[in-house]
Amino acid sequence: MNFLKRITFPVLAGILFVSVFVACEEELTTIGDGLIGGELFTTDAKDYPVFAYNKKVKAVQANKLSVYQLGVFNDHVFGKTEAQITSQIQLSKVDPTFGLFSKEVEDESGTDDKVTTIEENEEVEKVTLFIPYLIRSSTQRDRDNDGVDDLFDSEPDNAENDSDGDGVSNIQEKANGTDPLVKNVEGDTSPKNSFAKKYQLDSIYGNSDIVEGKSPFDLKVKRLTFFLRDLDPNANFEESQMYFSHQEFAPDFVSSVLYDGAVTISSLETLIKKEDDPETTDVDESLEVASRIAPGISVELDKALFQEILNKEGTSDILNQDNFKHFFRGIHLSISDDILILLDLVRARITMDYTYRKIDTSDGDKEIEAKGSYVFNLLSRGATGTVGNAINTLVNEEYPITVKDELETTEDVSRIYLKGGAGTYAEIKLFDAGNGREILDQIKSNKWIINEANLVFNIDQDALGSEAIEPGRLYLYNSETNEPIFGRFEGVDDKSEYGSFLNYDGRIVKSSDGKGTKYKIRITEYINDLIADSDKENVTLRLTLTSDIRVPVVFTALLEEGEVKLPVMSGINPLGTVLFGSKEISGKEGEKLKLEIFYTTAN
């Protein structure tokens, strides 16, 4: 998921009755005339009023998410948000056997006549928590497909360039299986593709030294003492339990520290090499790659708790998932530094490496030490969705007075404040503050053909500040049905969310300095439907951010005065922006929110 991407604008060509091209900066005027069925016609444009109202969110549903936020995000406009993660831990296999034999077999080893059954005396050697970072998809990070992600490519649109300057092009190094970012050393006999690939990481924000791996951040992992229910007792245990982002678990519901230390971000994958076979003297297998681990958070947890689990072999505590969740209720993660990371907990795991005793029958029935491992999951994906529970706690500091004033008013506003997570959204009313149909009925009586209708949201860069990370797209939907305004079957140009629903648009428009100037949302079909059906209600629309416009799913959010449905993709978005609202600001009269309609009339 990418919140800030390079945006391209494909040409949209189509013919209705006439093709109209108008620069956004020009005044709206009569721009053409012609013939339809022998009659003279004119094309024209008109601006209509739009009313915008800010709404503050108290909390959003914070479990069963696709990604989770962890760390601290400092926003110039909205202040600081601290994000913590509380997650259950799951057995990858219920009623596990550690070592070769079950606890029952071990207990009877002194009474049977088998030399191989002994007390295995399992001991934890190492416990590793691994949570991979989000990585941009290959279509987004390597445009020329030369094996070098664009961020590290000296010429990202030229596969024949030589990023490491060793005289061999990137595309040729990809074919050779050598590292295109490290100069080749003469006489190097390393096997093909035995280097660690460097990835373009996604959705990491904050202190540039930490983001770039120059400085570490401090991570705390603690044992959870709070029992997370999977099912809601208030719904007769027939519905999933909802947890909200304002529920805090630390310090009251955590106990022993499993990890408290530094983590340094790296974009390099970790290579696990093969063990060298002493019998193949002419081959060094230790140079070959056995497996690759994507870049991510990887820390060693305290072994004591996991030795308890190891000692539970054969007991009811690890017989099934429900029993295990009562015994080991989960972990709590927090970061205190100025860094925010978005993480997919489904791909996270805890690996417990341990040793045990066994009999080596090939060496005179000698008792030796052997190694084993067992994997715990945080969350997993099942046929009906996410299995397991994790909650994102989002703690916002109090908003500055300039933001609070615009959030607390019941009138339409001069500035629209949009913030993801447990932030803010806007309500949009077209034509008048009462959602009336008078203007729509007038348009219908005029027999206008609506060629295009756009909501234009200009960005207030003075309010945002120079360091702002601007959201790439806005999301508009019906407050009554929770359905998006765009057509669900609109064509998709590519596999990214920025290549989807291009007719709807909603993407940020940037100036030459890279700063956003506006967002434009096309609502032509929506307006035409309202005009065609006089009984159709002109309902209030809701405006939010989105992390991926292809996902229109909504979930429950809490306001001070009740509940509302907000997009899931807004809830997992940490960013914010400031737009000019429906009230004019002195000196900024041309920036206010407007609905522009381009139409054709017959004379």
N, C-alpha and C positions, 0 to 999 in steps of 0.2 A: 504494500500500500504506500502510495506516495502522496504526501500532502503538498509538496512544492516541486513541480516538474517543469521541464522545458515544454512550452506549449506551442504547437503549430496550428495553423489555420488552413485546412483544405478548402479549396474553392467549391462552393455549393452552387451548381448550375441547375436551373429549372425554369419552365415556362408555364405560366398560368394563362394570362391573357397578354401580359406585358412584362418585360424584365425591368426591374427598377434597381438602380444602384445610387446610393446616397451616402456621402461621407458623413460620419457621425458628428463631425465638428460643424457642419453646415447648418444653417437655419432651415427649418422645415417649410417648404414652399410647394406650390404647384409645379410638378416636374415632368408633365407630358400630357399629350392627348392623342387620340387615334380613333379607330373604328371598331365597333363590336356589332356584328350582324347588321351592318349598314348604318348604325347610329353613332354619332359622335360620343366620345367618352373622355373623361379626364381622370388623371391619377393625382391624388393629393395626400396630405398627411396632417394629423392633428394630435396634439398632446392632451391627455386627460389626467385629472387629479388622482392621486393614490394616497392613501392614509396608512401610516406605519406606526406600530405600537411595540415598544420593547417589553419583553417578559423575562423575569428572572427565574431560573430553575433552582430549586432547593436541593434536589438529588435526582440521579438517574438510576435506573436498574443497572446493577454493576456485577451481575454474574451471568454465566452462559454467553460470554463475549468471544469474538473471534480473535481479538488481541487485547492485551492489558498494558496499562501505563505503569511505569515504575520510575520514581525519582522526583526531581523538583523542576518545575517549569516557571521561569520568571518572564512575565509578559509586561511590556512597557505600559499597556493600557489597563489591563485587568489585575495586575499584581501577581503574586506567587500562588502556585498550586502544588501541593505535595501529593504524590500518588504512591500508595502502598498496595501490596498484593498479599492476600491471604488465601491459601490454597489447600485443599485436601491432598492426600497422597494415596495412590492406589497400588494394590498388588498387581504386577503384570501376570502372575499366575497364582491362583488361590491355593491354599494348603500346600505351600511349596516344600520341597525337599532340598535341604542344603547339603552339599556333598553328594556321595553316591547313594546313601541309604536313608530311609526315613528314621525318625526318632524311635519308632516302635522296634525297628530292626536293630538299631544301635543298642537299645536297652536289653535286647535278648541275645546280644553278641556273645556273652559269656556262657550261654547255655546251649548254643548250637554247635555243630561240628564243622562249620565253614571257617576256614582260615582268613577269608577276605573280609568278614564282618567284624569290625572293631568299633570302639568309641572314636568318633571322628574328631572331636574336640575343635569344632569350627571357631575361628577367631577372625574378627574384622580386621582387614589390612588397610583398606582405604575406602572412603565414601565420597563420591564426586557428584555435585549438583551441576547440571549442564542445562542452560537455556539459550537456544540459538537466537542470534539477532535476526531481524527481518532483512532480507536481501532482495534487491530489485530483480524483477524477472529478466531473463536473458534478452528478451526483445526490447527492453527499456534501457539496459545498462551497456550493451555492446552493439551499437548500431551497425558497424561494418563487419561484425562477426569474425574478428581476427583473433579472438581469445583474450583480448585485453578490455576490461571494463572501461567505459568512456571516461570515468573520473581519473584514470591513470594513463589514458591513451594520449600521446602527444598530438595525434591527428585522428580523432574518433570517427571520421568519415572516410578514412583512407587505410584500407587493409594492408597496403604495401609499405606503409611507413615502418620505421625502425625505432621503437620507443626506448630501447636500452642502448642504442648506438653501437651494437656489436657487428654491424655489417650484414645481419640477417633480418629480413622483414618479419613483422609480427605474424603474418599469415603463414610464412614458411616455418617459423618457429612452432606455430600451432601444429603444423603437419609433422614437424620433426619430433614433437613431444618435449621441447625444451622451453625454459621459462622466458617469455618475451620481455620481462621486466628486469632481468638480471643478465649481464653480459656473459656470453659463453666463455668458458675457460678451456684452453687447448689441452687435449688429453683427458678431458672429463669422460668417464665411462659410466656415468649414472644411467640407469634404465630410463626409457621414455616415460614422460609424464610422472616423474618421481618428485616434482617440486610442489610446494604449497601454493595453490592459486589464491590470488588476491581479489576480493569481492568488493563491490560497491554496496556498502551497508545503507539501510533505509531507516527513516523515522527515529533518528537519534538527534536530540536538540540540546543546546546549552553551551557551557564553557568550551570554547574552541580547542583549548589545550587538551581537555578530557576527551572531546569528540574525536580528535585526531590522534589520540593515543600517546600524547606527550606527557600527560599527568594522569594518575589513577583516580578513581572515585571509591568512596567507602561504601561497602555493602554489609548489611546486617541480615542474618537469617536466624530466626528464633522458632522454637517449638510452640505450636498453637495449643491452647487449652480449651478453646471454645468449640463446641460440637456444631458443625455445619450440617443442617438438615437438607436432604435432597428433595423431600416432599413437604407440602404445606399442610399442617394439621388443621388450619382453618378452612381448608377445602376438602376435608375428609381424606387427606393424603392422596388425592387424585390429580393434583396439579403440582408442578415444580415450585419449590420455595423461591420467592424473589428476595434478593438482598439489594440494598440501595447504597449508593456511593457515600452517604454520610455516616454509615456505620463504621465505627473505629474499634479495632481489636487490640491495639497496643496503647498503653502498657498493661491494661487490666487482664487481657486474655492471652498473654504469651508468657513463657517461662524460660527454660534454659536456652543459652546462646549456642547455636550450631555453627555459626560463622560470623566473625566480625573482623573485616580486614579490607585490603585494597584490591581493586580489580582494574586492569588496564585494558582498554578497548583495542582490539586488533582486527584488521580486515582480512588477515591470513587464515586459511583453514589449518587445522591440525592434522598432521599425518601420523598414522599408526603404521610402523614398519613391521615387516615379517621377521620372524626369528631365523637366524642363520642355521642351516642344516649342516652339522659337522661332517656328514658323510659326503657332501658335495663340495669337495675342496676347491674345485675350479669355479664355483659360483658363490657369490656373497649375497644370500637372500635378504640380509638385513638392509640392503639398499633399496629393496622393492617395497612398494606401498601395499599394505594389507587392507587398510580402510582410511577414509577421510572424514573428518569431523568439521562441520561448517563453523564459521566464526560465531562465538557466543560467550556468554558468561559461564565460566568454569571454575568452581571453587571446591575445596575439600571441606566437608562437614565433620563436626565432632563425631568420633566413632562410638562413644559410650551408648547413645540411644540406639544405634543400629546393632550393637552387640546385644542389647535387650531383645531386639527383633530376632536376631539369629538364635538366641536362646529360647525363643518361643516356638521353635520347630515342633510340630506335632500337637500344639495346644489350640484351643478354640479361638484365641486372639487373632490368629492368622488363617483360620479355617475358611473364611469368606470375606468379601469386601466390607460388609456391614460391621462385622466384629472388629476388623482391622481399623476402620474409621473411628470406632469408639476407643480403641487402644492408642492409636497414633492419629490424632485429630488433624494434623496438618502442619504447615509451616507458614511463617509470616516474614515477608521481605520488605526492606526499606533501604532507601538511599538518601543521605542527607546533603550531598553535594549538588551543585548547579548543573544537573544533567538529567534529561528525561529520555527513557528508552521504551519503545513499544515492543512487546514480546508476545510470541505465540506459545502459550503454555501447553498446547497439545503436543508439541514437539520437544517439550522439556522432559528430563528424566533424572533420576537419582540412581547411580550405579554403585552397588555395594560389592567391593572386591574382598574376598576372604580366603583364608587357608584352612585346610583340613588334613587329617591323617588318612592314609590309605595303604593297602598292601600291594607292593609291586611283585606280582607273581612271576615276572620275567627275570627277577633278580633274587632268587632264593627266598621268596616270600618276605622280602624286607619291608619294614614300615617306613614310608617316606612322607614328605609334605607335598600336598597338591594344592592347586589354586582353583577357585570357583568364583563366580560372580552372579549377582541377582539384580534385576532392574525394577525400580519403582517408577510409576508414571505420576504426573501431576493431574493432567486431564487426558482424555482420549476421545476419539470420535466414533460414535456408534451409528447404527442404522437410523435412529430417530434423532440424532443430534449429538451434542456434547455430553460425554459421560464424566461425572465428577463435578465438583463445585469449586470455583475460585471467585473471589470478590475483589473488586478494585475500590479501595477507599480513596476518595478525592477530597482533599481539604483545601478550600480556597481561603486566602486571607481576604479581609474586608475590601470591597471595591473602593477606589478613590471616589471622592464626593462628586466629581463631574460625571462619572458613570452612574453612581447611585441616583442622582437627581433625574436622569433620563430613564432609569428603570422604575422609579417609584411613581412617576406621573401617569395619570390615566388618559392624558391627551395624546394626540399624535405628536411625534417627536422630530426634532431637527437633525438628530443623529441616530442611526441604527447601530446597536452594539450586538455583535454576534460572537459568541464564544462556545467552543465545543465542550464536551464533558458535562459536568454539572454547572453549566454556564448560563447562557442566555439565548433567546431566539426572538424572532419578530413575527407579529401578526400583520398581515397586509390586506387592506380593503380597497377594492377597485371602485372608482367613479365617485363614491361618496362614503361618508363615515357610517352610514346605516345599511350598507350593502344593498342599496336600492337598485331598481331596474330601469329607472326613467331614461337614463342615457342609452342603455342597451336597446330599449324600445324605440328611441328616437333614431338610432343607427339603423334599426331594422326598417323603420318607416321610410328612411332616406334611400333604402335599397342599395346600400353600399356593399361592394364586394371587398372583404377584408383580405388584403394581400399579405400583410404581416403585422403582428402586434408584439411589442417588446416592452418589458419592464427594464429600465436602465438604472442601475445602482452605481453611482459614482463613489469612489473611495476617498476618504478624508485622510490623505497622507500626513497632513500636519498633526492630526490626532494620533496616528499610528506610530510615528517615530521612525528613524532611519534604520533601526535594528530589527524591525518586525519581520517575522516569517509569515508571509501572507498565504491564506488558504487558496488552493487552486480552483475551487469550484463551489458554487452555491446550490442549494437544493430547495425547491419550492413544491409544496404539496397541499392537498385539500384537507382542511381541518375537520371536515365532517366524515369523510370516507378514509382519510389517511393515505389516499392514492396519490402518486406523483402526478405532476401536471404534464410531463412529457408522455408521449405514446409509448407503451411498453414494447411495441413491435417495430419501433424506429430502427433503421439500419445501424449496424456497427461496422466501423471502418477497420479497426484493428482490435487486438486482444486487451488493450489497456483501457482503463476507465475514461481516459481522455480522448479515446477514439470512439466512445459510445455516446449516443443521443446528441449528435452534433447539431441537429436541427433545433433542439431545445437550447443548446449552448450552456450558459451559466458559467463559462470558464473565465478566468481572470484575463484582462487585456492589459498588457504592460507597455510602458513607454521605453524609449531607447536607453534609459538609465536602469532598467530592470525593475522599476517600481510599478505597482499596479495602478491603473487609472480608473477602471470600471469593470463591472460584470453586466452582461446583457442576457436576459432570459426571454426566450421566445415563447409566447403563450397564444399564438395564432389560432391553433385548433381549439383551445379552451374558450377563447372569445367567440369564435364562430359557433361553437356548440351553444353558448349562452344566447347568442342572437337567434339561432335557428329554433330554439325551444323556449318559448316565452314563459313556460311553467318552471323552467330550470332555475334554481336559486343561485344568486350571485353570492357564494359563501365566502367567509374569511379564509385566506390562505396563510400558510405558515412558511417562514423562511429560516433555514438553518445552514450550517456548514455540512459537508459530507466528505468522508474519507474515500468513498467509492460509490459513485452514482448508480452503479449496476445493482446495488443492494438496497431495495426500497423498504426493507423490513423495519417496523416500528416497535418500540417497547415503552414501558410505563416510566414516566418521569413525575416527580413530585414538585408542586408549586406550594407556596404558602397557603393558597386558597383551594387546593384540590389536586387533581391528577390531570395529566395530559399525555398524549402519545407523541413521542419524538423519534426520529430515525436512529436506529442503532449506530449507523455510521457517523452521526453527529456526536453520540455519546463517547465514542472512542477517539475523538479528534481533540488534541490539546490546544489547537490554534485559535486565534481570534482575529477579528477585523472591525473596522469602523467605517460605516457608509453614511453618506448624506441622507437624511430622512425626508419626510414630506413637508416639514416647515422650513421656510427659507431662512438662511443665515445671512446677515448683512455682509455684503462683499462676496457672497458665494451664491448669488441668486440663480445662476445657470446650472448649479450642481444638484439641486434638489431632485428627489426621486420622481420619476414620471413614467407614465404609460404612453408610448408613442404608437399610433395606429396609421399604417399606410393603407389606403383604400382606393377603389375605382368606382366612379359613378358614371352612369349614362346621362347625356344631356337631353 
